[in-house]
């Protein structure tokens, strides 16, 4: 991911996950900050990132 335009679909997919209240992607570092109102399912986040056409690395 090289620009904010690329990050937008990933952010949108992550924010669709039940319980997620906010998501922010830092294009420079390639990291995401996800805020949820409960325990976050990493499998769901991985699926959302995949749906947007990218891969999650841990």
N, C-alpha and C positions, 0 to 999 in steps of 0.2 A: 504494500500500500504506500503510495507516494504522495498523495495529496488529500485535502479535505473532501474533495468530490468523491474520491474512492472510499473514504471512511464513512460517508453518509449512509450507504446501504447497510453496512455492517452495524452501525449505531441503531438504525431503524429496526433491524432484525433482532438485535439484543433487547431493545426496549419493548418488543412484543412478547417477551417471555413473562409468564405470570409471576407477579411479585417484584419485577424489576421496576424501580422508580426513576432511575436515571442511568445513562451510560455516556461515557466520554472516551474517545479514542485519541491518543497522542500519535500522530503520524510520524513524528521524528523518532520516537523510541519504539514504535510498533506495539505499544501497550494500551490496554483498555482498563478503565476504572468503571466498575459496575456496582451500583447501589441497589439493594433490594430490601424489602420489608421482612425478609426471613432468610432461611438457608437457601443459598443459591445452588442450583443443580448445574454442575459443570458440563454434564452431558448436553443439557439444553443450550448452554452457551456455545458449545462446540458445534452443535447442529445449526444454530443461528448463523454462526460465522461461515460454516460450510454453505449454507443456503445463499449467503451473500457472495459466494464465489471465492472465499479465502480459506485459509487453514489456521487453526488455533495451535500454537505451540506452548507447551508448559515447561 
